[in-house]
Amino acid sequence: MTPVLPTKLTAAAGGAGGSWYVLLEGLAALVHELQPEIVVKVVEGGGVENHARVGAGELPMAILNPPMTVAALSGVPPYARAFPDLRVGLTNLTVNHLQLVVDRAIPIASLEDWVARAYPLRIPVDRVGTVDRLVFELALAHIGLSVERLEAWGGRAVPAQNYHDQIALYRSGEADALWQFMGIPSPSIEEAHAIRPVKVLPLPATLIEELSGLGWQAAKIPVGSYSVVDQPISTVAMGTSLGFHVNVPGDVVHVITRAICEHAERVRAVHPAARAFDPARAHLDAGGPLHPGAERYFRDAGFLGNGSA
Protein backbone atom coordinates (compact mmCIF):
# COMPACT_ATOMS: atom_id res chain seq x y z
CA MET A 1 0.00 0.00 0.00
CA THR A 2 1.10 3.58 -0.63
CA PRO A 3 2.56 5.21 2.52
CA VAL A 4 0.52 8.02 4.04
CA LEU A 5 0.99 10.26 7.04
CA PRO A 6 -0.60 9.06 10.31
CA THR A 7 -4.27 9.91 9.99
CA LYS A 8 -7.18 9.59 12.42
CA LEU A 9 -10.69 9.86 10.99
CA THR A 10 -14.02 9.78 12.80
CA ALA A 11 -16.64 8.13 10.62
CA ALA A 12 -20.40 8.00 11.17
CA ALA A 13 -22.31 4.81 10.44
CA GLY A 14 -25.96 4.15 11.26
CA GLY A 15 -27.39 3.09 14.58
CA ALA A 16 -25.61 0.55 16.76
CA GLY A 17 -26.70 -2.97 15.90
CA GLY A 18 -27.38 -2.11 12.27
CA SER A 19 -25.76 -3.37 9.08
CA TRP A 20 -24.10 0.01 8.39
CA TYR A 21 -22.39 -0.03 11.78
CA VAL A 22 -21.15 -3.60 11.28
CA LEU A 23 -20.01 -2.76 7.75
CA LEU A 24 -18.10 0.38 8.70
CA GLU A 25 -16.39 -1.29 11.65
CA GLY A 26 -15.28 -4.07 9.31
CA LEU A 27 -14.00 -1.63 6.70
CA ALA A 28 -12.16 0.38 9.36
CA ALA A 29 -10.44 -2.77 10.63
CA LEU A 30 -9.49 -3.86 7.11
CA VAL A 31 -7.99 -0.46 6.21
CA HIS A 32 -6.04 -0.25 9.50
CA GLU A 33 -4.65 -3.75 9.04
CA LEU A 34 -3.39 -2.91 5.56
CA GLN A 35 -2.36 0.67 6.35
CA PRO A 36 -1.64 0.97 10.12
CA GLU A 37 -1.14 4.75 9.82
CA ILE A 38 -4.88 5.17 9.16
CA VAL A 39 -7.16 4.82 12.17
CA VAL A 40 -10.92 5.15 11.64
CA LYS A 41 -13.11 5.58 14.72
CA VAL A 42 -16.71 4.53 14.04
CA VAL A 43 -19.55 6.44 15.72
CA GLU A 44 -23.33 6.31 15.44
CA GLY A 45 -24.97 8.41 12.78
CA GLY A 46 -27.93 8.32 10.45
CA GLY A 47 -28.71 8.16 6.76
CA VAL A 48 -29.92 11.78 6.70
CA GLU A 49 -27.65 13.52 9.20
CA ASN A 50 -24.41 11.92 7.95
CA HIS A 51 -24.53 13.92 4.72
CA ALA A 52 -24.93 17.24 6.49
CA ARG A 53 -22.26 16.47 9.07
CA VAL A 54 -19.69 15.50 6.45
CA GLY A 55 -20.77 18.21 4.02
CA ALA A 56 -20.36 20.85 6.74
CA GLY A 57 -16.94 19.53 7.75
CA GLU A 58 -18.08 18.38 11.20
CA LEU A 59 -16.97 14.84 10.31
CA PRO A 60 -14.48 13.80 7.62
CA MET A 61 -16.12 10.51 6.69
CA ALA A 62 -19.45 8.64 6.89
CA ILE A 63 -21.75 6.10 5.36
CA LEU A 64 -23.97 7.78 2.75
CA ASN A 65 -26.79 6.76 0.44
CA PRO A 66 -27.50 8.10 -3.06
CA PRO A 67 -30.97 9.64 -2.49
CA MET A 68 -29.75 11.76 0.41
CA THR A 69 -26.48 12.58 -1.37
CA VAL A 70 -28.45 14.11 -4.22
CA ALA A 71 -30.65 16.06 -1.79
CA ALA A 72 -27.72 17.29 0.33
CA LEU A 73 -25.73 18.54 -2.65
CA SER A 74 -28.81 20.30 -4.04
CA GLY A 75 -30.02 21.73 -0.72
CA VAL A 76 -33.53 20.31 -1.09
CA PRO A 77 -35.61 18.71 1.70
CA PRO A 78 -34.84 17.26 4.12
CA TYR A 79 -31.89 19.69 3.99
CA ALA A 80 -32.31 23.41 4.60
CA ARG A 81 -29.19 24.29 2.61
CA ALA A 82 -26.78 22.75 0.13
CA PHE A 83 -23.57 20.96 1.13
CA PRO A 84 -21.31 21.33 -1.93
CA ASP A 85 -18.23 19.96 -0.13
CA LEU A 86 -19.70 16.45 0.12
CA ARG A 87 -17.83 13.83 -1.92
CA VAL A 88 -18.27 10.10 -2.53
CA GLY A 89 -15.49 7.54 -2.15
CA LEU A 90 -17.13 4.21 -2.95
CA THR A 91 -20.63 3.10 -3.86
CA ASN A 92 -22.68 -0.09 -3.96
CA LEU A 93 -21.10 -1.51 -0.83
CA THR A 94 -24.39 -3.02 0.30
CA VAL A 95 -28.08 -2.83 -0.53
CA ASN A 96 -30.46 -1.91 2.30
CA HIS A 97 -34.14 -2.83 2.05
CA LEU A 98 -36.96 -1.14 3.92
CA GLN A 99 -38.38 -3.89 6.11
CA LEU A 100 -41.61 -3.73 8.09
CA VAL A 101 -42.13 -6.81 10.23
CA VAL A 102 -44.83 -7.37 12.82
CA ASP A 103 -45.61 -10.05 15.34
CA ARG A 104 -47.23 -12.86 13.34
CA ALA A 105 -50.24 -12.77 15.65
CA ILE A 106 -51.04 -9.15 14.67
CA PRO A 107 -54.12 -9.22 12.37
CA ILE A 108 -52.85 -6.81 9.71
CA ALA A 109 -51.48 -7.73 6.30
CA SER A 110 -50.22 -4.39 4.95
CA LEU A 111 -49.81 -0.69 5.72
CA GLU A 112 -53.27 0.01 4.32
CA ASP A 113 -54.72 -2.75 6.47
CA TRP A 114 -53.20 -1.07 9.53
CA VAL A 115 -55.35 2.00 8.84
CA ALA A 116 -58.42 0.07 7.74
CA ARG A 117 -58.47 -1.89 10.99
CA ALA A 118 -57.43 1.08 13.15
CA TYR A 119 -55.04 -1.37 14.77
CA PRO A 120 -53.22 -0.12 17.91
CA LEU A 121 -49.76 -1.10 16.68
CA ARG A 122 -46.80 -0.22 18.88
CA ILE A 123 -43.92 0.44 16.51
CA PRO A 124 -40.37 1.63 17.32
CA VAL A 125 -39.36 4.86 15.57
CA ASP A 126 -35.71 5.66 14.95
CA ARG A 127 -33.99 9.00 15.71
CA VAL A 128 -34.49 12.19 13.74
CA GLY A 129 -31.65 12.30 11.21
CA THR A 130 -32.05 8.69 10.08
CA VAL A 131 -33.51 7.51 6.80
CA ASP A 132 -35.66 5.09 8.78
CA ARG A 133 -37.36 7.99 10.55
CA LEU A 134 -37.68 10.09 7.38
CA VAL A 135 -39.33 7.32 5.39
CA PHE A 136 -41.54 6.33 8.33
CA GLU A 137 -42.94 9.86 8.40
CA LEU A 138 -43.40 9.84 4.63
CA ALA A 139 -45.21 6.50 4.85
CA LEU A 140 -47.55 7.68 7.61
CA ALA A 141 -48.44 10.77 5.61
CA HIS A 142 -49.02 8.63 2.52
CA ILE A 143 -51.54 6.37 4.25
CA GLY A 144 -53.19 9.28 6.11
CA LEU A 145 -52.08 8.24 9.56
CA SER A 146 -50.72 10.54 12.26
CA VAL A 147 -49.02 9.64 15.51
CA GLU A 148 -51.90 11.32 17.35
CA ARG A 149 -54.45 9.18 15.53
CA LEU A 150 -52.45 6.05 16.27
CA GLU A 151 -52.36 6.94 19.96
CA ALA A 152 -56.12 7.51 19.91
CA TRP A 153 -56.46 3.88 18.81
CA GLY A 154 -54.28 2.77 21.74
CA GLY A 155 -51.12 2.33 19.71
CA ARG A 156 -47.83 4.20 19.91
CA ALA A 157 -44.78 5.28 17.97
CA VAL A 158 -42.13 4.26 20.50
CA PRO A 159 -38.85 6.25 20.42
CA ALA A 160 -35.77 4.08 19.80
CA GLN A 161 -32.18 5.31 19.66
CA ASN A 162 -30.84 2.41 17.59
CA TYR A 163 -31.52 -1.14 16.48
CA HIS A 164 -30.50 -2.52 19.89
CA ASP A 165 -33.32 -0.43 21.38
CA GLN A 166 -35.78 -1.78 18.84
CA ILE A 167 -35.13 -5.41 19.68
CA ALA A 168 -35.13 -4.63 23.41
CA LEU A 169 -38.61 -3.10 23.03
CA TYR A 170 -39.82 -6.11 21.08
CA ARG A 171 -38.32 -8.52 23.63
CA SER A 172 -39.95 -6.72 26.57
CA GLY A 173 -43.34 -6.71 24.87
CA GLU A 174 -43.41 -2.89 24.55
CA ALA A 175 -43.40 -3.10 20.72
CA ASP A 176 -45.19 -5.32 18.21
CA ALA A 177 -43.15 -4.46 15.12
CA LEU A 178 -39.82 -3.34 13.65
CA TRP A 179 -39.32 -0.73 10.91
CA GLN A 180 -35.81 -0.80 9.47
CA PHE A 181 -33.81 0.25 6.44
CA MET A 182 -31.37 -2.61 6.78
CA GLY A 183 -29.38 -5.17 4.87
CA ILE A 184 -30.96 -8.60 4.67
CA PRO A 185 -30.73 -10.38 7.00
CA SER A 186 -31.19 -7.88 9.81
CA PRO A 187 -29.76 -9.37 13.02
CA SER A 188 -32.47 -7.72 15.13
CA ILE A 189 -35.25 -9.04 12.90
CA GLU A 190 -33.74 -12.52 13.14
CA GLU A 191 -33.68 -12.14 16.92
CA ALA A 192 -37.24 -10.82 16.98
CA HIS A 193 -38.42 -13.84 15.01
CA ALA A 194 -36.80 -16.13 17.58
CA ILE A 195 -38.61 -14.29 20.41
CA ARG A 196 -42.06 -14.14 18.77
CA PRO A 197 -42.47 -15.22 15.14
CA VAL A 198 -42.81 -12.34 12.70
CA LYS A 199 -44.31 -11.72 9.29
CA VAL A 200 -43.04 -9.22 6.70
CA LEU A 201 -45.55 -6.70 5.32
CA PRO A 202 -45.50 -5.21 1.79
CA LEU A 203 -45.52 -1.52 0.98
CA PRO A 204 -48.35 -0.12 -1.16
CA ALA A 205 -47.51 0.29 -4.85
CA THR A 206 -48.43 3.99 -4.60
CA LEU A 207 -45.97 4.55 -1.74
CA ILE A 208 -43.24 2.71 -3.66
CA GLU A 209 -43.93 5.00 -6.62
CA GLU A 210 -43.71 8.08 -4.40
CA LEU A 211 -40.44 6.97 -2.80
CA SER A 212 -39.00 6.03 -6.20
CA GLY A 213 -39.62 9.60 -7.29
CA LEU A 214 -37.48 10.75 -4.35
CA GLY A 215 -34.53 8.52 -5.26
CA TRP A 216 -35.21 5.14 -3.70
CA GLN A 217 -35.51 2.03 -5.87
CA ALA A 218 -38.45 -0.36 -6.12
CA ALA A 219 -37.29 -3.72 -4.77
CA LYS A 220 -38.40 -7.07 -3.40
CA ILE A 221 -37.62 -8.78 -0.12
CA PRO A 222 -36.61 -12.19 -1.48
CA VAL A 223 -38.20 -15.55 -0.89
CA GLY A 224 -36.62 -17.34 2.06
CA SER A 225 -35.83 -14.21 4.08
CA TYR A 226 -36.03 -14.97 7.80
CA SER A 227 -37.53 -18.36 6.83
CA VAL A 228 -40.94 -16.64 6.63
CA VAL A 229 -41.08 -15.01 3.18
CA ASP A 230 -42.72 -17.43 0.72
CA GLN A 231 -43.21 -14.94 -2.12
CA PRO A 232 -41.34 -11.74 -3.01
CA ILE A 233 -42.52 -8.79 -0.91
CA SER A 234 -42.69 -5.31 -2.43
CA THR A 235 -40.59 -2.60 -0.83
CA VAL A 236 -37.88 -0.07 -1.66
CA ALA A 237 -34.10 -0.25 -1.38
CA MET A 238 -31.06 1.99 -1.51
CA GLY A 239 -27.36 1.50 -2.00
CA THR A 240 -24.66 2.18 0.56
CA SER A 241 -21.81 4.60 -0.17
CA LEU A 242 -18.74 5.74 1.71
CA GLY A 243 -18.40 9.51 1.71
CA PHE A 244 -15.77 12.10 2.61
CA HIS A 245 -15.43 15.84 3.01
CA VAL A 246 -13.63 17.33 0.05
CA ASN A 247 -10.72 18.42 2.29
CA VAL A 248 -9.75 14.89 3.35
CA PRO A 249 -6.35 14.41 1.65
CA GLY A 250 -6.55 12.67 -1.69
CA ASP A 251 -3.81 10.19 -0.78
CA VAL A 252 -5.79 9.07 2.27
CA VAL A 253 -8.99 8.53 0.30
CA HIS A 254 -7.01 6.78 -2.44
CA VAL A 255 -5.49 4.34 0.05
CA ILE A 256 -8.86 3.64 1.70
CA THR A 257 -10.54 3.09 -1.65
CA ARG A 258 -7.75 0.86 -2.86
CA ALA A 259 -7.72 -1.22 0.34
CA ILE A 260 -11.45 -1.90 0.09
CA CYS A 261 -11.57 -2.57 -3.66
CA GLU A 262 -8.48 -4.78 -3.74
CA HIS A 263 -9.83 -6.96 -0.93
CA ALA A 264 -13.39 -7.34 -2.11
CA GLU A 265 -13.69 -10.88 -0.81
CA ARG A 266 -13.06 -9.62 2.72
CA VAL A 267 -15.60 -6.82 2.29
CA ARG A 268 -18.20 -9.40 1.20
CA ALA A 269 -17.48 -11.37 4.36
CA VAL A 270 -18.15 -8.41 6.67
CA HIS A 271 -21.95 -8.65 6.35
CA PRO A 272 -24.31 -10.71 4.16
CA ALA A 273 -25.68 -7.46 2.69
CA ALA A 274 -22.24 -6.88 1.10
CA ARG A 275 -22.16 -10.24 -0.67
CA ALA A 276 -22.61 -8.64 -4.10
CA PHE A 277 -19.91 -5.96 -3.67
CA ASP A 278 -18.07 -5.55 -6.96
CA PRO A 279 -15.12 -3.11 -7.23
CA ALA A 280 -15.93 -2.57 -10.91
CA ARG A 281 -19.27 -1.05 -9.86
CA ALA A 282 -18.03 0.80 -6.77
CA HIS A 283 -17.99 4.17 -8.56
CA LEU A 284 -21.46 3.96 -10.12
CA ASP A 285 -24.72 5.63 -9.07
CA ALA A 286 -22.97 7.84 -6.52
CA GLY A 287 -25.54 10.62 -6.48
CA GLY A 288 -22.71 13.16 -6.56
CA PRO A 289 -19.05 13.71 -7.47
CA LEU A 290 -16.34 11.28 -6.49
CA HIS A 291 -13.60 12.48 -4.16
CA PRO A 292 -10.47 13.16 -6.24
CA GLY A 293 -8.57 10.45 -4.35
CA ALA A 294 -11.23 7.86 -5.14
CA GLU A 295 -11.54 9.04 -8.74
CA ARG A 296 -7.79 8.58 -9.16
CA TYR A 297 -8.01 4.99 -7.90
CA PHE A 298 -10.91 4.04 -10.18
CA ARG A 299 -9.27 5.67 -13.20
CA ASP A 300 -5.90 3.98 -12.57
CA ALA A 301 -7.66 0.63 -12.02
CA GLY A 302 -9.38 0.94 -15.39
CA PHE A 303 -12.92 1.08 -13.96
CA LEU A 304 -13.54 4.74 -14.76
CA GLY A 305 -13.39 6.02 -18.29
CA ASN A 306 -14.62 8.84 -20.47
CA GLY A 307 -14.62 11.24 -17.52
CA SER A 308 -17.90 9.97 -16.08
CA ALA A 309 -19.08 7.88 -13.11
FENRA-V41190 format. One line per field, one symbol per residue. ss: DSSP state (A for helix, B for strand, O for the rest). phi: phi as a letter, one per 20 degrees, with the letter a starting at -180 (. if undefined). burial: 1 if it has 9 or more other C-alpha atoms within 8 Angstrom, else 0. A space follows every 10 residues. Layout:
# FENRA-V41190
ss: ???
phi: ???
burial: ???
This chain:
# FENRA-V41190
ss: OOOOOOBBBB BBOOOOOOAA AAAAAAAAAA AAAAOOOBBB BBBOOOOOAA AAAAAOOOOO BBBBOAAAAA AAAAOOOOOO OOOOOBBBBB OOOOBBBBBB BBBOOOOOOB AAAAAAOOOO OBBBBOOOOO AAAAAAAAAA AAAOOOAAAA AAAOOBBBBO OOAAAAAAAA AAOOOOBBBB BBOOOOAAAA AAAAAOOBBB BBOOAAAAAA AAAOOOBBBB BOOOAAAOOO OOBBBBBBBO BBBBBOOOOA AAAAAAAAAA AOOAAAAAAA OAAAOOOOAA AOOOOOOOOB OAAAAAAAAA OOOOBOOBO
phi: .ffcfgcdce ceddfgneff ffffffffff fffecgfddd eecfbbfdfg fffffenfce bafcbggffg fffemdgede becfefcdec clfbdddfcd ccggffecda fffgfgelfe fdcfcffgod fgfgfgffff ffemddffff fffoeaeefc eafffgffff ffnecdbccb ebfeeegffg fgfffbgdcd deefgffgff fffeofdgbc ffgnglmced bgdfbcbbed dddbffefgg ffffffffgf fecfffffef bgfefdgcgf dedelfnaff fgffgfffff fnedclmcd
burial: 0001001011 1111111111 1111111111 1100101111 1101111111 1111111011 1111111111 1111110010 0110111111 1111111111 1111000101 1011100011 1111111011 1111010011 1010100001 1010111101 1111111011 1000111111 1111110111 1110001111 1111001110 1100011111 1100110110 0111111111 1111110101 0111111111 1001001111 1111101110 1110010101 1011111110 001100001
